[in-house]
Amino acid sequence: MARRLALIVPPVILLVATLWIRYTADFGLAYQAGVEAWNSGRPQHLLTWTGTPFYATVMALVSRAGSLEITARTFTALNILVWGALLNVVWLRMRTHLNTPVWWGTCLAAIVFSPAIQTIFWLQPNLIVFAIALLGFVLLGRRNGAAGALIGLSIALKPIVVVLPLALLLRRSSRAPALGAIATAIVLSFAGLGFLAWRAGDAAVLNPFDYLAGFLSKGQGPIAACVPENYSPVATMCRLGLEPSTAVTAAVAVLVLLGAWLLLRDLPDSSESRWTVFAASCLLSGLLGPIAWASYGILLAPLFLLLTYQFSRERAPVALWIGLGLAYLLAQLIWDPLESLAQTPVVVIIFSYSVGQFSQYVLLFVWVRWRLWRRGSASTRTPVTSPSVQQT
């Protein structure tokens, strides 16, 4: 009973707390892009729009369905419901996999996980998109058609888990749904372009390369290129003096995909390895593009949980526990927009963003070190048969 209350009460409290919200934050920008998509078919002309053609189509329909205030409140409620559902489904399932102290610790860490709270108060669709991809992944092996469609839908809406279908291609058992996910994302993206071309009355809008070029230019623009709020490697290098460009973005993408292949190609075909593929794909997806806001930190959550489970079960070294805790603390540094609403000094916010961006790199390092430790530990436990015994 106590566990169920711990999972139900926080979303209810947050739902009540958001009733006073009057600002529309990022949802307002997406709503404005939807209005522009309906009126001109060219939402990419807005400086603040970096979304996909399919998401622009969805927001165009949303803008027709109701006013900004009503739809923003509905969206906030939906975000909180999805967050609450994720907490309940995941942690009720983990009751049999974690001992009581670890279960309560991870549950509390999830409830106060800053990137999820940021997503809700920034009115971003990250939780919804993540939940769709997670549901698709859960259906793998049982309903592969639905699994591929859901993962593809997630990417078409907002490609924050874009590495997932590429990672699934590495495993023969998941290759078919991976291709289905890629096909679904392509079809929905062209459907979005078709809608925009219809609203623009111009077939040239169907060109996906023009739309992609517009997105890449936003990543190199003043609102994203070097700002501390942007956690992407491209933005980090920009702050270090390397000007962003399409070549730099492509080079980073190639390195991330190469890293994904090296890290995931030799995993055994087991249930735990499947979840490793999902968790690692989420983490690496956040490193792929030129734009990655702090709220994308929800992509770190699967690997945080997986490593905590493995560390507690296999008694990981203290140094790895410290590294995992450091990665979590770095992810917790940012509480915008609540910090801005509380009039926190700008210097403090900028410092928090500048340091917090390293959470993803620390977590990646800890995961790689953990894999090396497990491999070394397994080799020391493997019995060596002497030649004399072999001859016998």
N, C-alpha and C positions, 0 to 999 in steps of 0.2 A: 504493500500500500504506500509506504514512504517513497519508494522508487517511482511509482506512477505519479504521485503528487509532485515530486521533484521535476518530472518531465512535463507535466501539464501546467503547473502554476506559472512558471516564467513566461511562456508565450501569452498566457492570459493577462499577466501584469503588463507585458510589453504592448499588447493590443490596446489596453486601457490607456497606457502612457502615450501612445501615438495619436490619441483622439484630439490632442491640443495642437497637433502639427498643422500649420497653415501654409508652409512653403511647399513647393512641388519639386525642387532639386532636379536631379537628372531625369526624372520622369517628365518634368515640364519641358526639358530640352527635347526629349524623344517625342512628346506630344506636338511640339512646334514642328519637328521634322515630319511628323505624320500629316500635319496640316499642309506643309509645303509639298509633300509627296502627293497629296490629293489635288492640290491646286495647280502644281507645275510639273510634277513627276520628277523633280530634281532636288531631293532633300540634301544631296551631297554638296550643294552650293552653300549650305549653312556652315559656318565656321565650326560650330559645336557638334556637328553630326559626324560620327565615325561608325555608325551601325551598318548592318547588312541590308541588301535590297529587300529581303523577306521581312526583316524586322521593320523596315520602313513601311512596307505594305500593311503589316499588322497594326502599326501605330496610325496609319492613315484610316483604317477601319475603326480603330478606337476613337479617333478624333471625331468621327461621324456618330459614334454611339452615345456620347455624353460630353458634358463640359469638363474642363481641365480639373476643376476641384473635385468633382464627383468621381471621375476615373482615377485620379491620384489617390483618393481615400480608398477606393476599391482595390487598387493595386497594392497599397500598403497592407491592407488586411490580408490579401492573398499571399504576399511575401511572408507575413508572420505565420499564417497557417501552414505554408510549406516548411518554414523553419521548424515549427512545432512538430509537424509530421516527421521530418527527418530525425529530430531528436528522439521521438518516441519509437519509431521503427528501428533505428540503428541501436539505441542503447537498451531497449527491451530484448532485442536479439542477442546483445552482447552479455546478457546476464549469465549465460552458461559458459562463456569463454573467458571472463575476467573474474578474479577474486573480488570480494566485496570492497576492500579499500581502493583497489585500482579502478573498479567500476565507478565508485563515487567520485574519485579524483578526475577521471576522464569525463564523467558527466558534468561536473562543475566547470571543468576547463572548456567544454563545448558550449555550455550555457552562456558563459561570459566571453566566448571567442570573438574578439574585436572585429575581424573582417565580416562576420555574419551580421553583427550589429550595424556596422557601417553600411552594408548593402541595404539593410532595412531603412535606415535613416537617410541614406542618399537616394532612396527609391530607385534602385537599380534592379535589373532582372536576373542577376547572377545566381541567386538561390534557386529560382524557378528553372533556369537553363541547366544548372548543375543537377537538380533533382530529376529532370527529364532524362539526362544522360545516364544517371545512376540507375534509374528504372530500366532503361534499355539494357544496361550492362547486366543487371540482375536476371533479365529474361534470356540472356545468351544460353544456348544449349537446350532451351525449352521451347521458346518461340522466337526463332532466329529472325523471321520476317519482321515481327513487331520490334525486336531488339534493334535491328538495323534502322528501321524507320524512326524510332525514338532518338537514337543517337544522331542520325542525320538531321532530324528536326531541331535538336539542341544546337547543332553546329550552324544550321541555317539561320536560327534566331540570333545567336551570338556565339562565335567560335572560340569560347574559352576552354573547351576540351578537344581542340582540333587534333591533337596528337593521338587521341584514343583510337579512332579507326585505323590509323596508320600502324599503331602498335599491335592491334588485333590482326592485321595482315600477316604478322610474323608467325602466328600460330595457325596450323592447318584447321583446327577445330573451330576457329572463329573467323576464318577467312571469308566465308560466304556472307555472314552478317556485316562484316567490315566493308565489303564491297557494296552491300545494300545501304549501309550508312552513307558512304561516299556518294552513291547514286542519288539517294534521297536529298542530301544536302545540295547537290548540283541541280536537281529538278526544282526544288523549292527556291533556290537562288534565282534560277532563270524565270520561274513563275513570278518572283518579286520584280525582276527586271521587266518582265512582260507587263505587269501592272503599271510600273512607272512609265514605260513607253506608251501605254494606253493613255495615262493621265497627261503625259507631255505631248501626245500627238506626234511623236517623233520616233521612228524605228531605230535611230542611231543610239538611243538610250539603252537598247538591248546589248550593246557592247560591254561585256564584263570587264575588259581590260581598262576602259576609261573609268569605271567605278572603282576598280582596285587602285588605279593610279591616284584617284582622289583620296582614297583612304591612306595610302602611303605618304602622300603630301601632307596630310593632317599630322601624321606621326613625325614629320620633319618641321612642323609649323610651331608657332610661338606658344600654343596652349598645351603642347605635349612634349616637344623635342627635348628640352633640358630641364623641365620643371622637376623639383624634388618629389612631387606626388606621383610621378611616373616611375614605376619600378622595373620596367623592361631593361634588359641589358643594353639595348640601343640607347636608351635615355641615360643610363649610367655612364656609358662611354662618352656621350655628349657632354655630360657634366665634367668629365675628365679631360675634355678638349678635342675629342674626335667628332667632327661634324656629322650629323646623321645624313644618310643617303640611301637610295634604293640598294646600292651595292652592299653597304654595311648591313642593312636589314636582311638581305638575302644571305650574306655570309653567316650572320648569327643564326638564321633559320637552318642553314645547312649543318652548322656545328651542333645545334640542339637535336636535330633529327639523327645525326650521326651518333650523338651520345645516347639517344633513345635506343637506337639499334644495338649498340655495344652493350648497354645495360640490360636489355630485355630479351635479346635473341637466344640466350642459353638457359632461360628459366625452365624448370621442369613443368610438365603438364599436371598441375595439382590445383586444388581449390585455393590454397594460400597464394600460389604463384599468380593465379588469375587476379586476385585482389591486389597483388603487387603491381601487375600490369596497369590496373585501373589507377591506383594511387600514384604511381610514377608518371603515368600519362597526364594526369591532372597537374602535377607539379611542373612538368616540362612544358605543358601547354602555355603556362603563364610566362615562360621565357622566350616564346617563339616570335611574337610580333613586336612592333615598335611601340605599342601602347599597352600598359598593364598597371591599372590603378591599385592602390593598397587594398581595396575591398576584394580584389581578385584573390586575396589570401585565403578565401574559402577553399581554393584548390589545394591548399596544403593540408586541410583537415583529414582526408583519407590516409595520407602517409603518416601524419601524427598518430592517428589511432592504430594503424597497422604496426608501427614501430613500438608503440607502448605495449601492445599485445605481445609482440615477439620478445621485447626486452624482458617483460615480466615472466614470460613462460620459460625463457632460456637463460635467465640470469645474466643479462648483458653487463659488460664492464661499467664501472661507475663513470668513467670518462664519457662513454656514449650517452648515459643518462644525463650528464651535465650538458652535453651538446644538444640533446633533444630539448631540455628545459630552456637553454639559451635561445634556440630557434623559436620556441613558443613565446618567450618573453619579448623577443624582438617583434614578433607579429602582433603583440598586444600593445605596442607603444602608441599606435594611432587610434584615436577615437573620434575623428572627424566624421560628420559635421557637429557632433556634440561639443567638441572642444571649441570650435568657432562660435557656436551658440552661447557657450559659457564665457566667451571673450578671453580665452587663453592667449597669452602673449604670442605673437607671430614667431618670435625667435624659438620658443619652445616647440611649436608645431613643426617648423622647418627642421629643427634638430631631430625630432622624432621621426619625421619622414626620411631624413637622410640616413639615420641609423636603422630604422625598421626595414628598409629594403633588403637588408642582408639576411633576413629570416629565411628566405627561400634558398639562398646559397648555403647557409649553415645546415639547413635540413637536408639538402642534397648531399653535402659532405658527410653528414652523420649516416645517411642511408648507405652511401658507398663504403664507408668504413665498416659499417655493420655487416655488409655482404662479405667483405674481405675477412672480417673476424670469424664469421660463421664458416667460411670456406677453410680457413686455417684451423679452426677448432675441429671441423669434421675430418680433416686430413690427419690430425694427431690422434683421433679416436679410431682410425681405420687400422685394423690389425694387419701386420706384415707377416706373411708366411715364409718361413725359411726354406732354402733350396732342398734341405734334407727331407722336410715334411712333404714338399711338393713331389719329390721322387717316390716317397712312400705311397 
